Structures are given as structure tokens and as C-alpha cells.
């Protein structure tokens, strides 16, 4: 099965930017609520990547796909 690009965001701006690349993708926002703050003990430089992983994993599970 070929890899499929999934935008795990409902942001219209992100859709606009990704559309400009010419890539084929589908939009499937994360079903989980957006965290209101960074977890204690997590370094601030790690937080963006951790949040992206959190959202991507939630979408993967919601779609019933495996890694």
C-alpha cells in the first residue's frame, strides 16, 4: 500500500500552505483536545515535536491504521 499524506490539523492556513506544494493529501484533524500547556518536566525545545507526535498518533488510531 502506498503511503498517504494526512494533515492532522483543521487549520485553514495549513491546508492553504500544503495545497500550494502541489502534494496530494487529505485532512483528518486530531480527535483529541488541544493541550492547554506543556507538561511539567518536558523541555520546552521538545514540546513542539511531542505535540505533533501526540496529534499524529491520535489520528492514526482514529483511522485504524498501523505504523
C-alpha positions, 0 to 999 in steps of 0.5 A: 500500500502506498503511503498517504499524506494526512494533515492532522490539523483543521487549520485553514492556513495549513491546508492553504500552505500544503495545497500550494506544494502541489502534494496530494493529501487529505485532512483528518484533524486530531480527535483529541483536545488541544493541550492547554500547556506543556507538561511539567518536566518536558523541555520546552525545545521538545514540546513542539515535536511531542505535540505533533507526535501526540496529534499524529498518533491520535489520528492514526488510531482514529483511522485504524491504521498501523505504523 
